[in-house]
Structures are given as structure tokens and as C-alpha cells.
Amino acid sequence: MLLAVLLAGSTLGVMGGAILVSVLEVIRSEFAVSGTAAGFILTAHGLAIALSAPLAGRLVDRWGIRWPMIGGLVVYALAGGAGLVMTSYPALIASRLVFGVGAAAVFTCTTVALLAFYQEAERDRVMGWRSTATSVGGLVWPLLGGILGGLTWHATFGIYLVGIPLALAAMWSLPNTTPPDRHRQIGAVQLVRQRPALLGWYAMWIVIAVQMYVLAIFLPQHLARLGVHSPVLVSIYAVVGPSITTSLIGLFYGRLRARFSYATLLRAAFATTLAGFLLYATITQPVLLLLAPALFGVGNGILFPIATIMVDQAAGAEHRGRAAALSGTAIFAGQFISPLLFGPLIAATSTTTGFLIAAAISAALLTAIVVSGIGKPLLDKEEDRVRVLNSASGTDQHQD
């Protein structure tokens, strides 16, 4: 029951804006606002998540997972479901900002709970399942949103009320936990200063988020240039294809991790992402282009669980909530700034140039990982150190 609640909660972040895409134009027309203003309906909660996630992390590190998770689910449901009765644009935007605060708590608490309650090989396995659950949610929730949107755009917001039964399930299944050293917590800035490796992982999260939204925003425009206009085909290239392969990788991620190191998997992930961007930039045959979304799905299915675990290792259990929350800040900040960075560039050049630059960024990350050896688990490094010491001294490993 606990794992089911955590995996279901992990799907709520991806549905935050995705379920509204199908009714966005209807909402824009009813409120008579510009396309940019309508876009804030999709992105306002992301900005709220980025800003409020550190507070959610502080609450988790201070008081544990249970009550921040339950409270976050209730806020998520009520603020998200407020769209059922909203009749003005400003009120809807205000509700979306409050909704983001609840979503930040849910994201942080589900991440921390999966890291805290599962260890070693089991942790790798459930982190893979989390990627699968998130990908499946990215398909199912928007589809349900489209079905309800056929009745009225207000009905789509009713999906957010799923947070209420999840809050009741969390109340029943989540144990009370007391974080270690709860009275010795440090601020986010101090945490990053003490553990500078976190900066690298957060920077990677930002880059991943920026690249993902480059595809979400500009891929339909690129496909139209290639003669692909059907909404069904566009969804296959942009959403369905990557989600299917991400789901499959997530199911088998535990087995992959048992055979390969984090460093090897990171190299494979960025290599597939690099190949995907190069295909989008250079291939004009739509059938061959189907390889690109499959490659992106492989990369995402590997990157998400690895980055989550490596942030946790870098921060330590006593700062788990704060570190996980800052991951949320990095991810949603990257999503928010993606169109600001690539929009003017692509407008001045072309989608092909934008994809080539995104590929160059993936190549740079891949090179950095290969050269520096980033991604080897801290535990493996400690085991290597012990083996070296044992070999030199001839002592038993346990004694050493």
C-alpha cells in the first residue's frame, strides 16, 4: 500500500499542466486572453514549485514525511480542483500558484520517502518503477483530461481531486518518521557550500529539463516543416514514443543497475539523448525519425533514477528533504526558462539549429562524464578504498 501511494503520488507532478493542454485554447477564448497569458495557466504552477520547494524540503527534514505529504496532497487537490468553479482569469492563475505549493510538497515527499524506505538493490528497482509510473501517468492523465474536457473545460480540473483519496491512503499507510539530527538543519545555501557536488547534479537537472521542454514546445513546429501535421502522429513523436520506452527502461532499471555502474549508465543515457537530438536535426524521413523518441525515452528512463539517487548520496540522509526539494527547484526552473532560452534562438534561426545546439550540450555533458568519471557511487568508492587498504596490509576487510 505504501509503495502504491508513493508511485501514484509520483505521477501527480507530470499531470500538473499536461491535463490542461487539450482545453487550453478553450480557456483562452472564454477569458479572451493572449496566447502568452494562456501559457501561464500551464507554467505558473512550475514557477511556484521552483520557489516553494526549498520550504517543503525544510519541513520534511524538520518534521518527517507524513504530515507534509498529507498536507501537500490536500492543497494539491483543493487548489487544483478550484478550476471547477473559477470564472475569472486572475483567480485561476492565483489558484495555480497555490496548487504549485502543494505539488512541491508532494514531489519532495514522494522522492524522500522512496529514498528513505528502500535501500540498495530494492531502491534501484523502485526508482525504476517510479520512472515507469511517471511515464504512464504522462499518458493516462492527459487522455482523461481530454475526455472530460469534451464535456466542459471546468471538468478537466476535477482530475486534481484525486489528491483527496491519496491523502487518506497516505494517512493510513505512511509511518511517522523523525529525521536524523532534526535540530541541526542547515539552509539551502549552506548545504550546497558544504556539498559542492550537489551543484553539478542540480545543473544537470536544469539542463535535462530545458532540453525536454525544447522538444515539448518546438518539436511540433519542426514536424510541421517535415509535413507531419496529424495530432496523433505529433503525439507519438513528442509524448507517446518517449513514454513507452521510458516505461520499459523503468521496469528493467533494477536489472540494468545490477549489471552496470552509474558511470556506465550515465554515459549511455547522454549518448542516446545526443543521438536523439542529432536525428531530429538531420533526418527528414518521418519513419526513420521514429528512432529519436525511442532514444529519448531510453535516456530519460536512465537519467531520472540515477540523478535522484546521486543527489541523495551527495547530500546525506540528514539533509535528504532539502536536497530532494532543490532538485524540484532545478527541474521546474529549467522548464520555466526553456522557452526563454531557446525561443529567441529558434525564432532567429530554425528548429534544426536549436536541436543541434541541444545536441552539443548533450555532447558536452557526455564528455565531462567520460573525462571525470562522474557517476561512480560513493559506496563503491569506499569499497574500492577498503580493498586497496586490505591488499596493502593483508588484514581482513571487516577488521579494516
C-alpha positions as CSV (number, residue, x, y, z in Angstrom):
1,M,0.0,0.0,0.0
2,L,2.8,2.4,0.9
3,L,4.6,1.8,-2.4
4,A,1.3,2.2,-4.4
5,V,0.7,5.6,-2.7
6,L,4.2,6.8,-3.4
7,L,4.1,5.7,-7.1
8,A,0.7,7.2,-7.6
9,G,1.9,10.4,-5.9
10,S,4.9,10.5,-8.3
11,T,2.5,10.8,-11.3
12,L,0.9,14.0,-9.9
13,G,3.8,16.2,-10.9
14,V,3.7,15.3,-14.6
15,M,-0.1,15.8,-14.7
16,G,0.2,19.3,-13.3
17,G,0.0,21.1,-16.6
18,A,-0.3,18.2,-19.1
19,I,-4.0,17.5,-18.4
20,L,-4.9,21.2,-19.4
21,V,-3.2,21.2,-22.8
22,S,-6.4,19.8,-24.5
23,V,-8.6,22.6,-23.1
24,L,-6.1,25.5,-23.1
25,E,-7.4,27.1,-26.2
26,V,-11.0,26.9,-24.9
27,I,-10.0,28.6,-21.7
28,R,-8.1,31.3,-23.6
29,S,-11.1,32.0,-25.8
30,E,-13.5,32.2,-22.8
31,F,-11.3,34.6,-20.8
32,A,-10.3,36.5,-24.0
33,V,-6.6,36.5,-23.1
34,S,-3.5,36.3,-25.3
35,G,-1.6,33.1,-26.1
36,T,1.2,34.1,-23.7
37,A,-1.3,34.8,-20.9
38,A,-2.9,31.4,-21.5
39,G,0.5,29.8,-21.4
40,F,0.8,31.0,-17.8
41,I,-2.0,28.6,-16.9
42,L,0.4,25.8,-17.8
43,T,3.6,27.3,-16.3
44,A,2.5,29.3,-13.2
45,H,2.5,26.2,-11.0
46,G,6.0,25.3,-12.2
47,L,7.3,28.7,-11.0
48,A,5.5,28.2,-7.7
49,I,7.1,24.7,-7.3
50,A,10.6,26.1,-8.0
51,L,10.2,28.8,-5.4
52,S,8.4,26.9,-2.7
53,A,10.2,23.5,-2.9
54,P,13.0,24.5,-0.6
55,L,10.4,25.3,2.1
56,A,8.9,21.9,1.6
57,G,12.3,20.3,1.9
58,R,12.9,22.2,5.2
59,L,9.6,20.9,6.6
60,V,10.4,17.3,5.7
61,D,13.9,17.5,7.2
62,R,12.4,19.0,10.3
63,W,9.2,17.1,10.9
64,G,9.4,14.0,8.7
65,I,7.4,12.8,5.6
66,R,4.0,12.0,6.9
67,W,2.2,15.3,7.5
68,P,3.9,17.4,4.8
69,M,2.8,14.7,2.3
70,I,-0.7,14.6,3.6
71,G,-1.0,18.4,3.7
72,G,0.6,18.7,0.2
73,L,-1.9,16.3,-1.3
74,V,-4.9,18.2,0.3
75,V,-3.6,21.5,-1.1
76,Y,-2.9,19.9,-4.4
77,A,-6.5,18.6,-4.6
78,L,-8.3,21.7,-3.4
79,A,-6.2,24.4,-5.3
80,G,-6.1,22.3,-8.4
81,G,-9.8,21.4,-8.3
82,A,-10.6,25.1,-7.8
83,G,-10.7,25.4,-11.5
84,L,-14.1,23.6,-11.4
85,V,-15.7,26.8,-10.2
86,M,-13.3,29.6,-11.5
87,T,-14.9,32.2,-13.6
88,S,-12.0,34.7,-14.0
89,Y,-8.5,34.6,-15.3
90,P,-6.8,36.2,-12.3
91,A,-8.5,33.9,-9.9
92,L,-7.5,30.9,-11.9
93,I,-3.8,32.0,-12.0
94,A,-3.9,32.6,-8.2
95,S,-5.2,29.0,-7.7
96,R,-2.5,27.7,-10.0
97,L,0.2,29.3,-7.8
98,V,-1.3,27.8,-4.7
99,F,-1.6,24.5,-6.5
100,G,2.2,24.7,-7.2
101,V,2.9,24.9,-3.4
102,G,1.0,21.6,-2.9
103,A,2.7,20.0,-5.9
104,A,6.1,21.0,-4.5
105,A,5.3,19.2,-1.2
106,V,4.1,16.1,-3.0
107,F,7.2,15.9,-5.2
108,T,9.6,16.4,-2.3
109,C,7.8,13.9,0.0
110,T,7.4,11.1,-2.6
111,T,11.1,11.4,-3.5
112,V,12.3,11.4,0.1
113,A,10.1,8.5,1.0
114,L,11.3,6.3,-1.8
115,L,14.9,7.1,-0.8
116,A,14.3,6.6,2.9
117,F,12.2,3.5,2.9
118,Y,14.1,1.4,0.3
119,Q,17.8,0.6,0.2
120,E,20.4,-0.7,-2.2
121,A,19.1,-3.0,-5.0
122,E,15.5,-2.5,-3.8
123,R,16.0,1.3,-4.1
124,D,17.2,1.0,-7.7
125,R,14.2,-1.2,-8.5
126,V,11.6,1.2,-7.1
127,M,13.3,4.2,-8.6
128,G,12.9,2.5,-12.0
129,W,9.3,1.8,-11.2
130,R,8.9,5.4,-10.4
131,S,10.1,6.4,-13.9
132,T,7.6,3.9,-15.3
133,A,4.7,5.2,-13.2
134,T,5.6,8.8,-14.2
135,S,5.7,7.9,-17.9
136,V,2.4,6.0,-17.7
137,G,0.8,8.9,-15.8
138,G,2.0,11.3,-18.6
139,L,-0.1,9.3,-21.0
140,V,-3.2,8.4,-18.9
141,W,-3.8,11.7,-17.1
142,P,-3.8,13.9,-20.3
143,L,-6.0,11.4,-22.1
144,L,-8.5,11.5,-19.2
145,G,-8.2,15.3,-19.2
146,G,-9.1,15.4,-22.9
147,I,-12.2,13.2,-22.3
148,L,-13.5,15.4,-19.5
149,G,-12.7,18.5,-21.5
150,G,-15.1,17.3,-24.1
151,L,-17.9,18.0,-21.5
152,T,-16.6,21.4,-20.3
153,W,-13.1,22.8,-19.6
154,H,-14.1,23.1,-15.9
155,A,-14.5,19.3,-15.7
156,T,-10.8,18.7,-16.5
157,F,-9.8,20.4,-13.3
158,G,-11.8,17.7,-11.4
159,I,-8.9,15.3,-12.0
160,Y,-6.8,17.1,-9.4
161,L,-9.3,15.9,-6.7
162,V,-7.6,12.5,-6.8
163,G,-5.3,14.1,-4.2
164,I,-8.0,13.7,-1.6
165,P,-8.2,9.8,-1.7
166,L,-4.4,9.7,-2.0
167,A,-4.2,11.9,1.2
168,L,-6.4,9.4,3.0
169,A,-4.4,6.5,1.8
170,A,-1.2,8.3,2.8
171,M,-2.7,8.9,6.3
172,W,-3.3,5.2,6.6
173,S,0.0,3.9,5.1
174,L,2.8,6.4,5.8
175,P,4.6,5.8,9.1
176,N,5.7,8.6,11.4
177,T,9.3,9.3,10.9
178,T,11.7,11.5,12.8
179,P,14.6,12.8,10.6
180,P,18.2,12.4,11.9
181,D,19.7,15.5,13.6
182,R,16.4,17.4,13.1
183,H,17.7,20.2,15.3
184,R,20.9,20.6,13.3
185,Q,19.4,21.5,10.0
186,I,21.2,24.0,7.7
187,G,20.0,26.3,5.0
188,A,19.9,25.5,1.3
189,V,22.9,27.8,0.5
190,Q,25.0,26.3,3.3
191,L,24.1,22.8,2.2
192,V,25.4,23.5,-1.3
193,R,28.5,25.1,0.0
194,Q,29.3,22.1,2.3
195,R,28.5,19.7,-0.5
196,P,29.5,21.3,-3.8
197,A,28.9,18.1,-5.7
198,L,25.2,19.0,-5.5
199,L,25.8,22.0,-7.8
200,G,26.8,19.7,-10.6
201,W,23.7,17.4,-10.2
202,Y,21.3,20.4,-10.0
203,A,22.9,21.9,-13.1
204,M,22.4,18.6,-14.8
205,W,18.7,18.6,-13.7
206,I,18.3,22.1,-15.2
207,V,19.8,21.0,-18.5
208,I,17.7,17.9,-18.7
209,A,14.5,20.0,-18.0
210,V,15.5,22.6,-20.6
211,Q,16.1,20.0,-23.2
212,M,12.8,18.2,-22.5
213,Y,10.8,21.4,-22.9
214,V,12.7,22.3,-26.1
215,L,11.1,19.1,-27.6
216,A,7.7,19.7,-26.0
217,I,7.5,23.3,-27.3
218,F,9.3,23.3,-30.6
219,L,9.1,19.7,-31.9
220,P,5.5,20.2,-33.3
221,Q,6.8,23.2,-35.3
222,H,9.7,21.1,-36.6
223,L,7.5,18.2,-37.6
224,A,5.2,20.6,-39.4
225,R,8.1,21.6,-41.6
226,L,8.6,17.9,-42.4
227,G,4.9,17.5,-43.4
228,V,3.8,15.8,-40.2
229,H,0.6,17.7,-39.2
230,S,-1.6,15.0,-37.7
231,P,-2.1,15.5,-33.9
232,V,-1.9,11.7,-33.4
233,L,1.4,11.5,-35.2
234,V,2.8,14.6,-33.4
235,S,1.8,13.0,-30.0
236,I,3.6,9.8,-31.0
237,Y,6.8,11.7,-31.7
238,A,6.6,14.1,-28.8
239,V,4.9,12.1,-26.0
240,V,3.8,8.5,-26.6
241,G,7.1,7.3,-28.1
242,P,9.4,8.6,-25.3
243,S,6.9,7.5,-22.6
244,I,6.7,3.9,-23.9
245,T,10.5,3.4,-23.9
246,T,10.9,5.3,-20.6
247,S,8.3,2.9,-19.0
248,L,10.1,-0.2,-20.4
249,I,13.5,1.1,-19.1
250,G,12.0,1.8,-15.7
251,L,10.7,-1.7,-15.4
252,F,14.1,-3.2,-16.1
253,Y,16.2,-0.4,-14.5
254,G,16.9,-2.5,-11.4
255,R,18.4,-5.3,-13.5
256,L,20.5,-2.7,-15.5
257,R,21.8,-1.2,-12.3
258,A,22.8,-4.7,-11.0
259,R,25.0,-5.2,-14.1
260,F,26.4,-1.7,-14.8
261,S,27.8,1.1,-12.8
262,Y,26.2,4.5,-12.5
263,A,29.0,6.0,-14.7
264,T,28.3,3.5,-17.5
265,L,24.6,4.1,-17.4
266,L,25.1,7.9,-17.4
267,R,27.3,7.7,-20.5
268,A,24.6,5.5,-22.2
269,A,21.9,8.0,-21.2
270,F,23.6,11.1,-22.6
271,A,24.8,9.2,-25.7
272,T,21.2,8.3,-26.5
273,T,20.0,11.8,-25.9
274,L,22.7,13.2,-28.1
275,A,21.8,10.7,-30.8
276,G,18.1,11.7,-30.5
277,F,18.8,15.4,-31.0
278,L,21.1,14.7,-33.9
279,L,18.3,12.6,-35.6
280,Y,15.7,15.3,-35.1
281,A,18.2,17.8,-36.6
282,T,19.3,15.8,-39.6
283,I,16.7,13.2,-40.6
284,T,13.8,14.3,-42.8
285,Q,12.3,10.8,-43.3
286,P,9.4,10.6,-40.8
287,V,9.6,6.8,-40.5
288,L,13.3,6.9,-39.6
289,L,12.6,9.8,-37.3
290,L,10.7,7.4,-35.0
291,L,14.0,6.3,-33.7
292,A,14.5,9.6,-32.0
293,P,11.6,9.4,-29.4
294,A,12.7,5.9,-28.6
295,L,16.2,7.1,-27.8
296,F,14.9,10.0,-25.7
297,G,12.8,7.5,-23.7
298,V,15.9,5.4,-23.0
299,G,17.9,8.4,-21.8
300,N,15.1,9.7,-19.6
301,G,14.4,6.2,-18.1
302,I,18.1,6.0,-17.0
303,L,18.8,9.6,-16.0
304,F,15.9,10.2,-13.7
305,P,16.5,7.4,-11.1
306,I,20.3,7.9,-11.3
307,A,20.2,11.7,-10.7
308,T,17.7,11.3,-7.8
309,I,20.0,8.7,-6.1
310,M,23.2,10.6,-6.7
311,V,21.7,13.8,-5.2
312,D,20.8,11.8,-2.1
313,Q,24.2,10.3,-1.8
314,A,25.9,13.7,-2.2
315,A,23.6,15.3,0.5
316,G,23.4,12.6,3.1
317,A,20.3,11.3,4.9
318,E,20.2,14.2,7.4
319,H,19.6,16.7,4.5
320,R,17.6,14.4,2.3
321,G,14.4,16.6,2.2
322,R,16.3,19.8,1.4
323,A,18.4,18.1,-1.3
324,A,15.3,16.5,-3.0
325,A,13.4,19.8,-2.8
326,L,16.2,21.6,-4.5
327,S,16.1,19.0,-7.3
328,G,12.4,20.1,-7.8
329,T,13.5,23.7,-7.9
330,A,16.1,22.9,-10.6
331,I,13.7,20.8,-12.7
332,F,10.9,23.3,-12.7
333,A,13.1,26.3,-13.1
334,G,14.6,24.6,-16.2
335,Q,11.2,24.0,-17.6
336,F,10.3,27.7,-17.0
337,I,13.4,29.1,-18.6
338,S,13.5,26.7,-21.6
339,P,11.3,28.8,-23.9
340,L,13.1,32.0,-22.8
341,L,16.4,30.5,-23.8
342,F,15.6,28.6,-27.0
343,G,12.6,30.6,-28.2
344,P,14.5,33.6,-29.5
345,L,17.3,31.4,-30.8
346,I,15.0,29.2,-32.8
347,A,13.0,32.2,-34.0
348,A,16.1,33.8,-35.3
349,T,17.5,30.6,-36.9
350,S,15.5,27.4,-37.2
351,T,14.4,24.4,-35.1
352,T,17.3,22.4,-36.7
353,T,19.8,24.9,-35.2
354,G,18.1,24.6,-31.9
355,F,18.2,20.8,-31.9
356,L,21.9,20.9,-33.0
357,I,22.8,23.2,-30.0
358,A,20.8,20.9,-27.7
359,A,22.9,18.0,-29.1
360,A,26.1,19.9,-28.5
361,I,25.0,20.4,-24.8
362,S,24.5,16.7,-24.5
363,A,27.9,16.0,-26.1
364,A,29.5,18.4,-23.6
365,L,27.9,16.6,-20.7
366,L,28.8,13.2,-22.1
367,T,32.4,14.4,-22.5
368,A,32.5,15.7,-18.9
369,I,31.2,12.4,-17.5
370,V,33.8,10.3,-19.5
371,V,36.7,12.5,-18.6
372,S,35.9,13.0,-14.9
373,G,34.5,9.6,-14.2
374,I,31.4,11.2,-12.6
375,G,28.7,8.8,-11.5
376,K,30.6,6.2,-9.6
377,P,28.6,5.5,-6.4
378,L,30.1,6.8,-3.1
379,L,29.6,3.3,-1.6
380,D,31.6,1.7,-4.5
381,K,34.4,4.2,-3.9
382,E,34.5,3.3,-0.3
383,E,34.6,-0.4,-1.1
384,D,37.5,0.2,-3.5
385,R,39.4,2.1,-0.8
386,V,38.9,-0.7,1.7
387,R,40.1,-3.3,-0.9
388,V,43.2,-1.3,-1.6
389,L,43.9,-0.9,2.2
390,N,43.3,-4.6,2.7
391,S,45.6,-5.6,-0.2
392,A,48.4,-3.4,1.2
393,S,48.0,-4.5,4.9
394,G,46.9,-8.1,4.4
395,T,44.2,-7.6,7.0
396,D,40.6,-8.8,7.0
397,Q,38.1,-6.4,5.4
398,H,35.9,-6.4,8.4
399,Q,38.8,-5.7,10.7
400,D,40.0,-2.9,8.5
